[in-house]
Amino acid sequence: MTVLLQPGAGPVDGDHYLPADPEVVHWGLLPNARSEPALTIRSGETVTLDTISHEGILADQGRDPAAFFGAAGIPGTALLADAVALAASPREHDAATRGPHVVTGPIAVHGARPGDVLEAEVLSLRRRAPYGVISNRHGRGALPTEYPEPPATVHSLVATVSDDGRGRLAVGDGRHLSFRLRPFLGIMGVAPATEAHVHSVPPGRHGGNLDVRHLLAGSRLFLPVQVPDALFYAGDPHFAQGDGEVALTAFEAPLRATLRLTLHSDPEARALAARLRAPYAETADEVIVLGLDTDLDEAVRHAVRDALTLLDHRHGIPGPVGLAYLSAAADFQISQVVDGVKGVHGRMTKADLTAPPAGTAAGDR
C-alpha cells in the first residue's frame, strides 16, 4: 500500500496548508455569505488542502469506517485520522436535508469583490490513501428504478489502487476490472450570495458539485465571485470518474490538493463572467464551457449558448459561424446525471481559435 497522507504529515506543495479539520469542515452544506473563512490568502498564493471522502463514513454505511472498510480487508491502520474523527464526532448529518459531501474551506481571497473572477488552478493532486468507494444508493443514479437491486437500498463497492497505479475493482468471481486513474476534485466553488443553507449536491453558477472529470492537475476553473473575499472551497475528491457518473458516485477517494487562487478584477474578465450562465474552465489544450439544468436537454442548450458567448466575446466570432464551428469540431458531453441539476460540458480546442481582428472592441463584437 502507498503511504497514507495523514493530517499534517507528508508533502505540502503550497504556500499555505489547510487540513480537513473535523470541527471546521462543512458536511452536506456549502459555505454561504455568512460563513467564516478557515484561511485568508492573497491573490496568486497557493494553498494545499486536505479533502475527506464522504464514502465510508455515512450513516447508511454504518458511520463506522473501521467496520466498513474492515469488511473489505482494509485494516484500521490504513484509515485516515480525520475521516475517522469526523465519523466518530457528535456532528449531526441529516441525509434527508443535506448532501453527503465533506467540504474543506472556505478560503478568503483578500480583496475579491462580487463580479470579479476567481481562477482556481489545480497544481497537484496527491492520493491520501490507496482505496476508495463506488456507490449506488436509494434508487438514484441513471437507473433509479432498477438499481440497487431489491431489497438493497445502498450498494457500495470498495475499490483499490494497484501497484501499477490503476484502479482495481473486484467482480466477485475471482476476476478484477482494471481502469485508469484520473484524480480530480468534484467540488470547487465560491460562496453564493445567500444566507440560506446551500445543499452540497446541485451545482450552480457558484460552481460547487460540478463533477467535470477534465478538471485534472493543470486545469483552471474560472468562478464568478458572488460575495466579498470569494470564500473558495473544495471537496468531493475522486480518483476516477466516467462521463455521466451513472451509478451515483464515481471512484470516491481522498486527495491532498494544491491550488493557486488568482483574482481577476479587470473589466474584460468581469464582462465575460457577467455574460456566461456558469463557470468555465481551461486545460492546456481546451476551453470548457458548462451547462447546468434539471433538464438535460436544457443543460445542453445552456452549454451551447455559453460556448457561443465565449466565441463572440473572446474571438469576435458571430453566432451563425460559431454554431457551425461547434457542430463541426466541439464535443458536448454529459458531466453527470445524478445531482438533480444535470451537467453538460462543451470542449473546444484552443488551437482552432483565433484572436479577434485588430482594433475590434468588445462592444463591436
C-alpha positions as a Markdown table, in Angstrom:
| # | Residue | x | y | z |
|---|---|---|---|---|
| 1 | Met | 0.0 | 0.0 | 0.0 |
| 2 | Thr | 1.1 | 3.6 | -0.7 |
| 3 | Val | 1.9 | 5.8 | 2.3 |
| 4 | Leu | -1.1 | 7.5 | 3.9 |
| 5 | Leu | -1.2 | 11.2 | 3.9 |
| 6 | Gln | -2.4 | 11.8 | 7.4 |
| 7 | Pro | -3.3 | 15.3 | 8.6 |
| 8 | Gly | -0.2 | 17.4 | 8.9 |
| 9 | Ala | 2.1 | 14.7 | 7.6 |
| 10 | Gly | 3.8 | 14.2 | 4.2 |
| 11 | Pro | 4.5 | 16.7 | 1.4 |
| 12 | Val | 2.8 | 20.1 | 1.3 |
| 13 | Asp | 3.3 | 21.8 | -2.1 |
| 14 | Gly | 1.6 | 25.1 | -1.4 |
| 15 | Asp | 2.4 | 28.4 | 0.4 |
| 16 | His | -0.4 | 27.6 | 3.0 |
| 17 | Tyr | -1.8 | 24.3 | 4.3 |
| 18 | Leu | -5.4 | 23.8 | 5.3 |
| 19 | Pro | -6.2 | 20.4 | 6.9 |
| 20 | Ala | -9.7 | 18.9 | 6.8 |
| 21 | Asp | -10.3 | 19.6 | 10.5 |
| 22 | Pro | -13.4 | 17.6 | 11.5 |
| 23 | Glu | -14.6 | 20.6 | 13.6 |
| 24 | Val | -14.3 | 23.1 | 10.8 |
| 25 | Val | -15.2 | 21.2 | 7.6 |
| 26 | His | -18.6 | 21.7 | 6.1 |
| 27 | Trp | -20.6 | 18.4 | 5.9 |
| 28 | Gly | -23.6 | 18.4 | 3.5 |
| 29 | Leu | -23.8 | 22.2 | 3.1 |
| 30 | Leu | -21.6 | 24.5 | 1.2 |
| 31 | Pro | -20.3 | 27.8 | 2.6 |
| 32 | Asn | -22.6 | 30.8 | 2.2 |
| 33 | Ala | -22.3 | 34.6 | 2.6 |
| 34 | Arg | -22.2 | 34.3 | 6.4 |
| 35 | Ser | -19.5 | 31.6 | 6.6 |
| 36 | Glu | -16.3 | 32.4 | 8.4 |
| 37 | Pro | -13.1 | 31.7 | 6.5 |
| 38 | Ala | -10.9 | 28.9 | 7.7 |
| 39 | Leu | -7.9 | 30.6 | 6.0 |
| 40 | Thr | -7.2 | 34.0 | 4.3 |
| 41 | Ile | -4.7 | 34.4 | 1.4 |
| 42 | Arg | -3.8 | 36.9 | -1.2 |
| 43 | Ser | -4.3 | 36.6 | -4.9 |
| 44 | Gly | -1.7 | 34.4 | -6.6 |
| 45 | Glu | -0.8 | 32.5 | -3.5 |
| 46 | Thr | -1.0 | 28.7 | -3.4 |
| 47 | Val | -2.8 | 26.6 | -0.8 |
| 48 | Thr | -2.6 | 22.8 | -0.1 |
| 49 | Leu | -5.8 | 21.5 | 1.3 |
| 50 | Asp | -6.8 | 18.0 | 2.5 |
| 51 | Thr | -10.1 | 16.6 | 1.4 |
| 52 | Ile | -12.1 | 13.8 | 3.0 |
| 53 | Ser | -14.3 | 11.4 | 1.0 |
| 54 | His | -17.8 | 11.0 | 2.4 |
| 55 | Glu | -17.9 | 7.4 | 1.3 |
| 56 | Gly | -17.4 | 5.0 | 4.1 |
| 57 | Ile | -18.4 | 7.5 | 6.9 |
| 58 | Leu | -22.1 | 8.0 | 6.0 |
| 59 | Ala | -25.0 | 6.7 | 8.2 |
| 60 | Asp | -26.3 | 4.3 | 5.6 |
| 61 | Gln | -22.8 | 2.7 | 5.6 |
| 62 | Gly | -22.8 | 2.5 | 9.4 |
| 63 | Arg | -20.9 | 5.7 | 10.1 |
| 64 | Asp | -18.1 | 3.4 | 11.3 |
| 65 | Pro | -15.2 | 3.5 | 8.8 |
| 66 | Ala | -13.2 | 0.8 | 10.7 |
| 67 | Ala | -16.1 | -1.7 | 10.3 |
| 68 | Phe | -17.0 | -0.6 | 6.8 |
| 69 | Phe | -13.5 | -0.8 | 5.3 |
| 70 | Gly | -12.5 | -3.6 | 7.6 |
| 71 | Ala | -15.2 | -5.8 | 5.9 |
| 72 | Ala | -13.3 | -5.1 | 2.6 |
| 73 | Gly | -9.9 | -6.1 | 4.1 |
| 74 | Ile | -8.7 | -2.5 | 4.8 |
| 75 | Pro | -7.1 | -2.5 | 8.3 |
| 76 | Gly | -7.7 | 0.2 | 10.8 |
| 77 | Thr | -4.0 | 1.3 | 10.5 |
| 78 | Ala | -4.8 | 2.3 | 6.9 |
| 79 | Leu | -7.6 | 4.7 | 7.7 |
| 80 | Leu | -7.2 | 8.5 | 7.7 |
| 81 | Ala | -7.4 | 10.0 | 11.2 |
| 82 | Asp | -9.5 | 13.0 | 10.1 |
| 83 | Ala | -12.1 | 10.7 | 8.4 |
| 84 | Val | -12.3 | 8.5 | 11.5 |
| 85 | Ala | -12.6 | 11.5 | 13.8 |
| 86 | Leu | -15.4 | 13.1 | 11.7 |
| 87 | Ala | -17.4 | 9.9 | 11.7 |
| 88 | Ala | -17.0 | 9.5 | 15.4 |
| 89 | Ser | -17.8 | 13.1 | 16.2 |
| 90 | Pro | -21.1 | 14.3 | 17.6 |
| 91 | Arg | -21.7 | 16.4 | 14.5 |
| 92 | Glu | -25.2 | 15.8 | 13.1 |
| 93 | His | -25.6 | 14.8 | 9.4 |
| 94 | Asp | -29.2 | 14.5 | 8.2 |
| 95 | Ala | -29.2 | 12.8 | 4.8 |
| 96 | Ala | -32.7 | 14.0 | 4.2 |
| 97 | Thr | -31.8 | 17.7 | 4.3 |
| 98 | Arg | -28.1 | 17.7 | 3.5 |
| 99 | Gly | -25.8 | 16.4 | 0.8 |
| 100 | Pro | -23.2 | 13.7 | 1.6 |
| 101 | His | -20.1 | 15.8 | 0.8 |
| 102 | Val | -17.4 | 16.9 | 3.1 |
| 103 | Val | -16.0 | 20.3 | 2.1 |
| 104 | Thr | -12.8 | 21.9 | 3.1 |
| 105 | Gly | -12.8 | 25.7 | 3.5 |
| 106 | Pro | -13.8 | 28.3 | 2.9 |
| 107 | Ile | -10.7 | 30.2 | 1.9 |
| 108 | Ala | -11.0 | 34.0 | 1.8 |
| 109 | Val | -9.1 | 35.7 | -1.1 |
| 110 | His | -8.2 | 39.2 | 0.1 |
| 111 | Gly | -9.8 | 41.9 | -1.9 |
| 112 | Ala | -12.2 | 39.8 | -4.0 |
| 113 | Arg | -15.4 | 41.7 | -4.9 |
| 114 | Pro | -18.7 | 40.4 | -6.4 |
| 115 | Gly | -18.4 | 40.5 | -10.2 |
| 116 | Asp | -14.7 | 39.6 | -10.1 |
| 117 | Val | -13.5 | 36.2 | -11.4 |
| 118 | Leu | -11.6 | 33.7 | -9.2 |
| 119 | Glu | -9.2 | 31.4 | -11.1 |
| 120 | Ala | -8.6 | 28.1 | -9.3 |
| 121 | Glu | -5.6 | 26.5 | -10.9 |
| 122 | Val | -5.1 | 22.9 | -9.9 |
| 123 | Leu | -1.4 | 22.4 | -9.4 |
| 124 | Ser | -1.2 | 18.9 | -7.9 |
| 125 | Leu | -3.4 | 16.2 | -6.6 |
| 126 | Arg | -1.9 | 13.6 | -4.3 |
| 127 | Arg | -3.7 | 10.4 | -3.3 |
| 128 | Arg | -4.1 | 10.3 | 0.5 |
| 129 | Ala | -5.0 | 6.6 | 0.6 |
| 130 | Pro | -4.8 | 3.7 | -1.8 |
| 131 | Tyr | -8.6 | 2.9 | -1.7 |
| 132 | Gly | -12.0 | 4.4 | -2.1 |
| 133 | Val | -15.6 | 3.6 | -2.7 |
| 134 | Ile | -18.1 | 3.5 | -5.6 |
| 135 | Ser | -21.8 | 3.6 | -4.5 |
| 136 | Asn | -25.3 | 3.3 | -5.9 |
| 137 | Arg | -28.0 | 4.1 | -3.4 |
| 138 | His | -31.5 | 5.0 | -2.6 |
| 139 | Gly | -32.8 | 4.2 | -6.1 |
| 140 | Arg | -30.8 | 7.1 | -7.6 |
| 141 | Gly | -28.3 | 7.2 | -10.4 |
| 142 | Ala | -29.1 | 6.8 | -14.1 |
| 143 | Leu | -31.3 | 3.7 | -13.5 |
| 144 | Pro | -33.2 | 4.7 | -10.3 |
| 145 | Thr | -35.9 | 2.0 | -10.6 |
| 146 | Glu | -33.5 | -0.8 | -11.5 |
| 147 | Tyr | -30.5 | -0.4 | -9.1 |
| 148 | Pro | -29.7 | -1.1 | -6.3 |
| 149 | Glu | -31.3 | -4.4 | -6.9 |
| 150 | Pro | -34.0 | -5.0 | -4.2 |
| 151 | Pro | -34.1 | -5.4 | -1.3 |
| 152 | Ala | -30.9 | -3.3 | -1.0 |
| 153 | Thr | -31.1 | 0.4 | -0.7 |
| 154 | Val | -27.4 | 1.1 | -0.9 |
| 155 | His | -24.7 | -0.9 | -2.8 |
| 156 | Ser | -21.2 | 0.2 | -2.1 |
| 157 | Leu | -18.0 | -1.4 | -3.5 |
| 158 | Val | -14.6 | -0.7 | -2.2 |
| 159 | Ala | -12.1 | -0.2 | -5.0 |
| 160 | Thr | -8.3 | -0.1 | -4.5 |
| 161 | Val | -5.2 | 1.2 | -6.3 |
| 162 | Ser | -3.0 | -1.5 | -7.7 |
| 163 | Asp | 0.8 | -1.5 | -7.6 |
| 164 | Asp | 0.9 | -0.2 | -11.2 |
| 165 | Gly | -1.3 | 2.8 | -10.3 |
| 166 | Arg | -4.6 | 1.7 | -11.7 |
| 167 | Gly | -8.0 | 1.4 | -10.2 |
| 168 | Arg | -8.9 | -2.2 | -9.3 |
| 169 | Leu | -12.5 | -3.4 | -8.7 |
| 170 | Ala | -13.4 | -6.9 | -7.8 |
| 171 | Val | -16.0 | -8.6 | -10.0 |
| 172 | Gly | -16.9 | -11.2 | -7.3 |
| 173 | Asp | -15.8 | -14.3 | -9.1 |
| 174 | Gly | -12.1 | -14.0 | -8.7 |
| 175 | Arg | -11.7 | -11.5 | -11.5 |
| 176 | His | -10.8 | -7.8 | -11.2 |
| 177 | Leu | -11.6 | -4.9 | -13.5 |
| 178 | Ser | -8.6 | -2.5 | -14.0 |
| 179 | Phe | -9.0 | 1.1 | -15.1 |
| 180 | Arg | -7.1 | 4.3 | -15.5 |
| 181 | Leu | -7.0 | 6.8 | -12.6 |
| 182 | Arg | -7.7 | 10.5 | -13.4 |
| 183 | Pro | -7.9 | 12.3 | -10.0 |
| 184 | Phe | -9.9 | 15.5 | -9.7 |
| 185 | Leu | -12.0 | 17.5 | -7.3 |
| 186 | Gly | -15.7 | 17.1 | -7.9 |
| 187 | Ile | -16.5 | 20.2 | -5.9 |
| 188 | Met | -14.8 | 23.5 | -6.3 |
| 189 | Gly | -16.7 | 26.7 | -5.8 |
| 190 | Val | -17.2 | 30.1 | -4.2 |
| 191 | Ala | -19.9 | 31.0 | -1.7 |
| 192 | Pro | -23.3 | 32.0 | -3.2 |
| 193 | Ala | -24.7 | 35.4 | -2.3 |
| 194 | Thr | -27.2 | 33.9 | 0.2 |
| 195 | Glu | -27.5 | 33.5 | 3.9 |
| 196 | Ala | -29.7 | 30.4 | 3.5 |
| 197 | His | -28.4 | 26.9 | 3.7 |
| 198 | Val | -26.8 | 25.7 | 0.4 |
| 199 | His | -27.2 | 22.0 | -0.2 |
| 200 | Ser | -24.0 | 20.4 | -1.4 |
| 201 | Val | -25.4 | 18.3 | -4.2 |
| 202 | Pro | -26.8 | 20.6 | -7.0 |
| 203 | Pro | -24.1 | 22.7 | -8.8 |
| 204 | Gly | -24.8 | 26.2 | -10.0 |
| 205 | Arg | -23.2 | 29.5 | -11.0 |
| 206 | His | -21.2 | 29.3 | -7.8 |
| 207 | Gly | -19.6 | 26.1 | -9.0 |
| 208 | Gly | -19.9 | 23.5 | -6.3 |
| 209 | Asn | -20.6 | 19.9 | -7.3 |
| 210 | Leu | -19.7 | 20.2 | -10.9 |
| 211 | Asp | -18.2 | 16.7 | -11.3 |
| 212 | Val | -16.3 | 17.6 | -14.5 |
| 213 | Arg | -13.7 | 14.9 | -14.9 |
| 214 | His | -11.5 | 17.1 | -17.0 |
| 215 | Leu | -10.6 | 19.4 | -14.1 |
| 216 | Leu | -7.3 | 17.5 | -13.6 |
| 217 | Ala | -4.0 | 18.8 | -12.4 |
| 218 | Gly | -3.0 | 21.6 | -14.8 |
| 219 | Ser | -6.6 | 22.7 | -15.4 |
| 220 | Arg | -8.0 | 26.1 | -14.4 |
| 221 | Leu | -11.6 | 26.8 | -13.3 |
| 222 | Phe | -13.0 | 30.3 | -13.5 |
| 223 | Leu | -15.6 | 31.2 | -11.0 |
| 224 | Pro | -17.7 | 34.4 | -10.8 |
| 225 | Val | -17.2 | 35.9 | -7.3 |
| 226 | Gln | -20.5 | 36.4 | -5.5 |
| 227 | Val | -19.6 | 37.6 | -2.0 |
| 228 | Pro | -16.7 | 39.7 | -0.6 |
| 229 | Asp | -13.4 | 37.7 | -0.4 |
| 230 | Ala | -14.9 | 35.0 | -2.7 |
| 231 | Leu | -14.9 | 32.2 | 0.0 |
| 232 | Phe | -13.5 | 29.4 | -2.1 |
| 233 | Tyr | -13.9 | 25.7 | -1.0 |
| 234 | Ala | -13.2 | 22.2 | -2.4 |
| 235 | Gly | -14.2 | 18.6 | -1.7 |
| 236 | Asp | -15.8 | 15.5 | -3.2 |
| 237 | Pro | -12.4 | 14.1 | -4.2 |
| 238 | His | -12.3 | 11.4 | -7.0 |
| 239 | Phe | -9.6 | 9.0 | -8.2 |
| 240 | Ala | -11.6 | 8.4 | -11.4 |
| 241 | Gln | -15.0 | 9.1 | -13.0 |
| 242 | Gly | -16.6 | 8.3 | -16.3 |
| 243 | Asp | -18.7 | 11.0 | -18.0 |
| 244 | Gly | -22.2 | 10.7 | -16.7 |
| 245 | Glu | -21.3 | 9.2 | -13.3 |
| 246 | Val | -24.2 | 6.8 | -13.9 |
| 247 | Ala | -24.1 | 4.7 | -10.7 |
| 248 | Leu | -24.4 | 7.8 | -8.5 |
| 249 | Thr | -20.9 | 8.2 | -7.3 |
| 250 | Ala | -17.6 | 7.8 | -9.0 |
| 251 | Phe | -14.4 | 6.3 | -7.5 |
| 252 | Glu | -14.7 | 8.5 | -4.4 |
| 253 | Ala | -11.4 | 8.7 | -2.5 |
| 254 | Pro | -9.4 | 11.3 | -0.5 |
| 255 | Leu | -7.0 | 13.7 | -2.1 |
| 256 | Arg | -4.4 | 16.3 | -1.0 |
| 257 | Ala | -4.9 | 19.2 | -3.5 |
| 258 | Thr | -2.7 | 22.2 | -4.1 |
| 259 | Leu | -4.3 | 25.1 | -6.0 |
| 260 | Arg | -3.3 | 28.6 | -6.9 |
| 261 | Leu | -6.1 | 31.1 | -6.4 |
| 262 | Thr | -5.8 | 34.2 | -8.6 |
| 263 | Leu | -8.2 | 37.1 | -8.6 |
| 264 | His | -9.2 | 38.7 | -11.9 |
| 265 | Ser | -10.7 | 42.2 | -11.4 |
| 266 | Asp | -10.1 | 43.6 | -14.9 |
| 267 | Pro | -13.1 | 44.8 | -17.0 |
| 268 | Glu | -12.6 | 42.1 | -19.6 |
| 269 | Ala | -12.8 | 39.2 | -17.1 |
| 270 | Arg | -15.7 | 40.8 | -15.3 |
| 271 | Ala | -17.6 | 41.4 | -18.6 |
| 272 | Leu | -17.2 | 37.8 | -19.8 |
| 273 | Ala | -18.3 | 36.3 | -16.4 |
| 274 | Ala | -21.3 | 38.5 | -16.4 |
| 275 | Arg | -22.4 | 37.2 | -19.8 |
| 276 | Leu | -21.9 | 33.5 | -19.0 |
| 277 | Arg | -24.5 | 31.4 | -17.3 |
| 278 | Ala | -22.0 | 29.1 | -15.5 |
| 279 | Pro | -18.3 | 28.9 | -14.6 |
| 280 | Tyr | -15.9 | 27.9 | -17.4 |
| 281 | Ala | -12.6 | 26.1 | -17.4 |
| 282 | Glu | -9.4 | 25.7 | -19.4 |
| 283 | Thr | -6.8 | 23.0 | -19.8 |
| 284 | Ala | -3.6 | 23.2 | -21.7 |
| 285 | Asp | -5.4 | 22.4 | -25.0 |
| 286 | Glu | -9.1 | 23.1 | -24.5 |
| 287 | Val | -11.6 | 25.7 | -23.3 |
| 288 | Ile | -14.5 | 24.1 | -21.5 |
| 289 | Val | -18.0 | 25.6 | -21.0 |
| 290 | Leu | -20.6 | 24.2 | -18.7 |
| 291 | Gly | -24.4 | 23.8 | -19.0 |
| 292 | Leu | -26.4 | 23.2 | -15.8 |
| 293 | Asp | -30.1 | 22.5 | -15.5 |
| 294 | Thr | -32.6 | 19.9 | -14.1 |
| 295 | Asp | -33.5 | 19.1 | -17.7 |
| 296 | Leu | -30.6 | 17.5 | -19.6 |
| 297 | Asp | -31.8 | 19.0 | -22.9 |
| 298 | Glu | -31.8 | 22.4 | -21.4 |
| 299 | Ala | -28.4 | 21.9 | -19.9 |
| 300 | Val | -27.1 | 21.2 | -23.5 |
| 301 | Arg | -28.7 | 24.4 | -24.7 |
| 302 | His | -27.1 | 26.4 | -21.9 |
| 303 | Ala | -23.7 | 24.9 | -22.7 |
| 304 | Val | -24.0 | 25.7 | -26.4 |
| 305 | Arg | -25.2 | 29.3 | -25.6 |
| 306 | Asp | -22.2 | 29.8 | -23.3 |
| 307 | Ala | -19.9 | 28.5 | -26.0 |
| 308 | Leu | -21.3 | 30.9 | -28.5 |
| 309 | Thr | -20.9 | 33.7 | -25.9 |
| 310 | Leu | -17.3 | 32.9 | -25.3 |
| 311 | Leu | -16.5 | 32.6 | -29.0 |
| 312 | Asp | -18.1 | 36.0 | -29.6 |
| 313 | His | -16.6 | 37.7 | -26.6 |
| 314 | Arg | -13.0 | 36.4 | -26.9 |
| 315 | His | -12.7 | 35.9 | -30.6 |
| 316 | Gly | -15.2 | 38.1 | -32.3 |
| 317 | Ile | -16.9 | 35.1 | -34.0 |
| 318 | Pro | -20.5 | 35.8 | -34.9 |
| 319 | Gly | -23.2 | 33.4 | -33.8 |
| 320 | Pro | -24.0 | 31.6 | -37.0 |
| 321 | Val | -20.3 | 30.9 | -37.7 |
| 322 | Gly | -19.8 | 29.9 | -34.1 |
| 323 | Leu | -22.7 | 27.4 | -34.2 |
| 324 | Ala | -21.3 | 25.9 | -37.4 |
| 325 | Tyr | -17.9 | 25.5 | -35.8 |
| 326 | Leu | -19.3 | 23.9 | -32.6 |
| 327 | Ser | -21.3 | 21.5 | -34.7 |
| 328 | Ala | -18.2 | 20.5 | -36.7 |
| 329 | Ala | -15.5 | 20.5 | -34.1 |
| 330 | Ala | -16.6 | 20.8 | -30.5 |
| 331 | Asp | -17.6 | 18.0 | -28.1 |
| 332 | Phe | -20.6 | 18.3 | -25.8 |
| 333 | Gln | -20.6 | 15.6 | -23.2 |
| 334 | Ile | -22.6 | 14.7 | -20.1 |
| 335 | Ser | -20.7 | 15.5 | -16.9 |
| 336 | Gln | -23.2 | 13.9 | -14.6 |
| 337 | Val | -26.9 | 12.9 | -14.5 |
| 338 | Val | -27.1 | 12.2 | -10.8 |
| 339 | Asp | -27.0 | 15.6 | -9.0 |
| 340 | Gly | -30.6 | 16.8 | -9.6 |
| 341 | Val | -29.1 | 19.7 | -11.6 |
| 342 | Lys | -27.6 | 17.8 | -14.6 |
| 343 | Gly | -24.3 | 18.8 | -16.1 |
| 344 | Val | -23.0 | 19.1 | -19.7 |
| 345 | His | -19.5 | 20.3 | -20.7 |
| 346 | Gly | -18.6 | 21.6 | -24.1 |
| 347 | Arg | -14.9 | 21.2 | -25.1 |
| 348 | Met | -13.4 | 23.5 | -27.7 |
| 349 | Thr | -9.8 | 23.1 | -29.0 |
| 350 | Lys | -7.7 | 26.2 | -28.3 |
| 351 | Ala | -5.6 | 25.7 | -31.5 |
| 352 | Asp | -8.8 | 26.1 | -33.6 |
| 353 | Leu | -9.5 | 29.5 | -32.3 |
| 354 | Thr | -8.0 | 32.8 | -33.4 |
| 355 | Ala | -7.9 | 36.2 | -31.8 |
| 356 | Pro | -10.4 | 38.9 | -32.9 |
| 357 | Pro | -9.4 | 41.3 | -35.7 |
| 358 | Ala | -7.0 | 44.0 | -34.6 |
| 359 | Gly | -8.8 | 47.1 | -33.4 |
| 360 | Thr | -12.1 | 45.2 | -32.6 |
| 361 | Ala | -13.5 | 46.5 | -29.3 |
| 362 | Ala | -15.6 | 44.2 | -27.1 |
| 363 | Gly | -18.7 | 46.4 | -27.8 |
| 364 | Asp | -18.2 | 46.0 | -31.6 |
| 365 | Arg | -18.4 | 42.2 | -31.5 |
